[in-house]
């Protein structure tokens, strides 16, 4: 049986006239709560609103949930006189210092992380996949590490920041990398090793609490899942659902390897960091590195290798056609970052980029 999965997405609140980000997330979330309950929530910065799907057991159900969730959030935003944009970084607006949301936890974050909070204007997609237990979640994390740069390239959707083209496909990961516990996770010998390191980081003050473990893969602190948090929020519901299904397949293959006693590769953290930067700079159009061999290889080739690796899991879940078709669409039609730049080139207007990323208030097909 396929593992259940779900996603969390963050969206920017934008003014419908200027298309600049505006600090109205709290009002949008309050109104969206009428339809979504606690599946709509605020984030650290009041430019961002978050929504979550319930756990789903197949790709079609997940995509349906994403569409209805996005429609509810968009309708709530429209009722408040604003819109929501699905892009990893804000295209337009005055960003620094960012408006911090109300609440004691956010105040504690400001006291702990200080100016890091000032530029925390990023929207990501978190994919949750159910796990039998935390021990196996940590072991699965080890098996995921070599594939993380390729996933990052596939999900790149953040080339602009506050009115300028950054030259990167995923600028979000560049801003995220400054946090003390972020990026690709270490290799863990066991769940006890994971907990020991977390306790050390808590004890020295690098972590405020377990909610600030910002590694791109982690066992969820509140759900029986492994959480993969490295992707930009996707432009479309189809992109989001297919990316989540690809991750679920990779998790399934990793879990199978763990249960068979296969030791995960352990590429150096320095090489993973370099591969992340290459993926963030150029996305699928660039050349990365095979983090196990150290050889340069294009991300297009790495994407094909990833598909080949997860083929048995995709066949088992019935997702092969959808996911392989989605990857082909990214390779031929471009990632979110490439589509954002195409929207800009048509008329040279950044407002058009924002418009290309706006959520609809009806759950129509993309």
C-alpha positions in Angstrom: 0.0 0.0 0.0 1.3 3.5 -0.9 2.3 5.7 2.0 -0.1 8.6 2.8 1.2 12.1 2.1 0.2 15.7 2.3 1.7 19.2 1.8 1.9 22.6 3.5 2.2 25.6 1.2 3.0 29.3 1.9 1.8 32.2 -0.2 2.6 35.9 -0.4 -0.2 38.4 0.2 0.0 41.0 -2.5 -1.8 44.2 -3.3 -4.0 43.8 -6.4 -3.0 47.2 -7.8 0.8 47.5 -7.1 1.4 43.8 -6.9 3.7 44.5 -3.9 3.6 42.3 -0.8 1.4 43.7 2.0 1.2 42.7 5.7 -2.4 41.4 5.6 -1.8 37.7 6.2 -3.5 37.6 9.6 -6.8 38.9 8.2 -6.6 36.5 5.3 -6.0 33.5 7.6 -8.9 34.5 9.9 -11.3 34.6 7.0 -9.8 31.4 5.4 -10.4 29.6 8.8 -14.1 29.7 8.1 -13.5 27.1 5.3 -10.2 25.4 6.3 -10.2 25.7 10.1 -6.8 25.2 11.6 -5.4 24.2 8.2 -4.9 27.9 7.5 -2.3 29.6 9.6 0.0 32.6 9.9 3.7 32.5 9.6 6.6 34.5 11.2 6.2 37.4 8.7 2.8 39.0 8.1 3.4 38.9 4.3 2.9 35.1 4.3 -0.2 32.9 4.8 0.1 29.1 5.1 -2.3 26.3 4.3 -2.2 22.5 4.7 -3.9 19.6 3.1 -5.1 16.6 5.1 -3.2 13.3 4.6 -4.1 11.6 1.3 -3.5 8.1 0.0 -3.3 8.9 -3.8 -2.2 11.6 -6.1 -5.6 12.5 -7.5 -7.0 13.1 -4.0 -4.0 15.2 -3.1 -4.3 17.4 -6.2 -8.0 17.8 -5.5 -7.2 18.9 -1.9 -4.5 21.3 -3.1 -6.9 22.9 -5.6 -9.7 23.3 -3.1 -7.3 24.6 -0.4 -5.8 27.2 -2.8 -9.3 28.2 -3.9 -10.4 28.8 -0.3 -7.3 30.8 0.5 -7.7 32.9 -2.7 -11.3 33.5 -1.9 -10.5 34.7 1.6 -7.8 37.0 0.2 -10.2 38.5 -2.3 -12.8 39.1 0.4 -10.0 41.1 2.3 -9.2 43.1 -0.9 -5.8 41.4 -1.6 -4.5 38.5 -3.6 -2.2 35.5 -3.0 0.9 34.7 -5.1 2.6 31.3 -5.2 6.3 32.2 -5.6 9.2 31.4 -3.4 10.4 35.0 -3.0 8.5 38.3 -3.2 8.7 39.8 -6.7 7.8 43.4 -5.6 7.6 45.3 -2.4 9.5 46.9 0.5 10.8 43.9 2.4 13.3 44.9 5.1 12.6 44.9 7.9 9.8 42.4 7.5 6.6 42.9 9.5 6.7 40.2 12.2 3.3 38.6 13.0 1.9 39.0 16.5 2.3 36.4 19.2 4.8 35.3 21.9 6.5 32.7 19.8 7.3 35.2 17.0 8.5 37.7 19.6 10.9 35.0 21.0 12.1 34.3 17.5 12.9 38.0 17.0 14.8 38.0 20.3 16.7 34.8 19.4 17.5 35.3 15.7 17.4 39.1 15.4 18.1 40.5 12.0 17.7 37.0 10.4 13.9 37.6 10.9 14.1 40.9 9.0 14.5 39.2 5.6 12.6 36.0 6.3 10.3 36.6 3.3 10.2 33.2 1.6 7.5 30.7 0.6 8.1 27.0 0.5 6.4 23.7 0.1 6.7 21.1 2.8 5.8 17.5 1.8 4.9 15.1 4.6 5.1 11.3 4.0 3.9 8.9 6.7 6.6 6.8 8.5 6.3 3.7 10.7 8.5 5.3 13.4 11.1 8.0 13.9 14.0 5.6 13.8 13.2 4.7 10.2 12.4 8.3 9.4 16.0 9.2 10.3 17.4 6.4 8.2 15.2 7.4 5.3 16.6 10.9 5.6 20.1 9.5 5.1 19.0 7.9 1.8 17.3 11.1 0.6 20.4 13.3 1.0 22.1 12.6 -2.4 18.9 13.4 -4.2 18.1 16.7 -2.5 19.9 19.1 -5.0 18.0 17.5 -7.9 14.7 18.0 -6.1 15.7 21.6 -5.5 16.4 22.2 -9.2 13.0 20.7 -10.1 11.2 22.9 -7.7 12.9 26.2 -8.4 10.4 29.1 -8.5 12.1 32.1 -6.9 14.3 34.1 -9.4 13.1 37.6 -8.3 13.6 39.5 -5.1 12.1 42.9 -4.4 12.1 44.2 -8.0 15.3 42.6 -9.3 16.3 39.4 -11.0 18.8 37.7 -8.7 20.3 35.6 -11.4 19.3 32.5 -9.5 16.5 30.0 -10.2 15.9 29.5 -6.4 16.9 32.6 -4.4 14.9 31.4 -1.5 17.4 28.7 -0.6 20.2 31.3 -0.6 18.4 33.4 2.0 17.5 30.3 4.0 21.1 29.1 4.2 22.0 31.7 6.7 20.0 30.1 9.5 22.0 28.1 12.1 20.2 24.8 11.5 19.2 24.7 7.8 19.9 23.1 4.5 20.8 19.5 3.8 20.7 17.4 7.0 23.7 15.6 8.4 24.1 11.8 8.1 22.7 10.3 11.3 23.8 6.9 12.7 20.5 6.4 14.5 17.5 8.3 15.9 19.4 8.5 19.2 22.2 10.3 17.3 19.6 12.7 15.8 18.2 13.4 19.3 21.6 13.9 20.8 22.5 16.5 18.2 19.2 18.3 18.6 19.7 18.4 22.4 23.1 19.9 21.9 21.8 22.5 19.5 19.0 23.4 21.9 21.4 23.6 24.8 23.8 26.0 23.1 21.0 28.3 21.9 21.3 27.6 18.1 17.7 26.2 18.2 14.9 28.1 19.9 12.9 24.9 20.0 12.3 21.8 17.9 10.1 23.9 15.6 13.3 25.7 14.4 15.0 22.6 13.1 15.1 23.9 9.6 17.0 21.0 7.9 15.4 20.3 4.5 14.5 16.8 5.8 13.5 16.1 9.3 11.2 13.8 11.3 8.1 15.8 12.0 7.9 17.0 15.7 4.1 16.7 15.7 3.1 14.2 13.1 4.1 10.5 12.3 5.8 11.7 9.1 9.1 12.6 7.5 9.0 16.2 6.3 10.8 17.3 3.1 11.0 21.1 3.1 13.4 22.1 0.4 11.1 23.1 -2.5 9.8 26.6 -3.4 6.1 26.8 -3.3 4.9 25.6 -6.7 3.1 27.9 -9.2 0.4 25.5 -9.9 -1.6 22.8 -8.0 -0.5 20.2 -10.6 3.2 21.1 -10.1 2.7 20.8 -6.3 0.9 17.5 -6.5 3.4 15.9 -8.9 6.4 17.1 -6.9 4.9 15.6 -3.8 4.2 12.3 -5.5 7.8 12.2 -6.8 9.0 12.7 -3.2 6.7 10.0 -1.9 8.1 7.6 -4.4 11.7 8.5 -3.3 10.7 8.0 0.3 9.2 4.7 -0.5 12.3 3.5 -2.3 14.4 4.8 0.7 12.2 3.0 3.2 12.5 -0.2 1.2 16.3 0.1 1.3 16.3 0.8 5.0 14.2 -2.3 5.7 16.5 -4.4 3.5 19.5 -3.2 5.6 21.1 -1.2 2.7 23.5 1.5 4.0 22.8 4.9 2.6 25.5 6.8 0.7 27.2 9.5 2.8 28.3 12.3 0.5 30.4 15.1 2.2 28.3 17.9 3.5 30.6 20.3 1.7 29.8 18.7 -1.7 26.1 18.7 -0.9 26.3 22.4 -0.1 28.1 23.1 -3.4 25.4 21.0 -5.3 22.7 23.0 -3.6 24.2 26.2 -4.8 24.6 25.0 -8.3 20.9 23.8 -8.3 19.8 27.1 -6.8 21.8 29.2 -9.3 20.8 27.5 -12.6 17.9 25.1 -11.8 17.4 22.4 -14.4 19.2 24.4 -17.0 22.5 24.0 -15.3 25.3 21.5 -14.5 25.4 20.1 -11.0 27.5 17.4 -9.5 27.0 13.8 -8.7 27.6 14.1 -4.9 28.6 10.5 -4.6 31.3 10.5 -7.3 32.2 14.2 -7.5 31.7 14.2 -11.3 30.0 17.2 -13.0 26.6 16.2 -14.5 23.7 18.2 -15.8 20.6 18.5 -13.7 18.6 17.3 -16.7 20.6 14.0 -16.5 20.2 13.9 -12.7 16.4 14.4 -13.0 16.4 11.4 -15.4 18.5 9.3 -12.9 16.0 10.2 -10.2 13.0 9.1 -12.2 14.8 5.8 -13.1 15.6 5.3 -9.4 12.0 5.7 -8.2 10.4 3.8 -11.1 9.3 0.8 -9.1 7.6 3.0 -6.4 5.8 5.0 -9.1 4.6 1.9 -10.8 3.4 0.5 -7.4 1.4 3.7 -6.6 0.0 4.1 -10.1 1.7 7.5 -10.4 4.2 6.7 -13.1 2.5 8.4 -16.1 1.6 11.6 -14.1 4.9 12.1 -12.4 7.1 11.2 -15.4 4.8 13.5 -17.5 5.3 16.3 -14.9 9.0 16.0 -15.0 9.0 16.1 -18.8 6.8 19.2 -18.7 9.4 20.9 -16.4 12.2 19.8 -18.8 10.5 21.1 -21.9 8.3 23.9 -20.7 10.5 25.2 -17.9 10.5 25.3 -14.1 8.5 27.9 -12.2 11.6 30.1 -12.3 11.9 29.9 -16.1 8.1 30.6 -16.4 8.5 33.7 -14.2 11.2 35.0 -16.5 9.2 34.2 -19.6 6.3 36.3 -18.1 8.6 39.2 -17.6 10.1 39.0 -21.1 6.7 39.4 -22.8 6.3 43.0 -21.8 9.2 43.8 -19.4 6.8 44.2 -16.4 7.3 42.6 -13.1 3.6 43.0 -12.4 3.1 40.3 -15.1 5.3 38.0 -13.1 3.2 38.4 -10.0 0.0 37.8 -12.1 1.5 34.6 -13.4 1.8 33.3 -9.9 -1.6 34.4 -8.5 -3.9 31.8 -6.9 -7.4 31.4 -8.4 -10.5 31.5 -6.1 -12.1 28.5 -7.9 -10.6 25.0 -8.0 -10.2 25.0 -11.8 -7.6 22.9 -13.6 -4.3 24.7 -14.3 
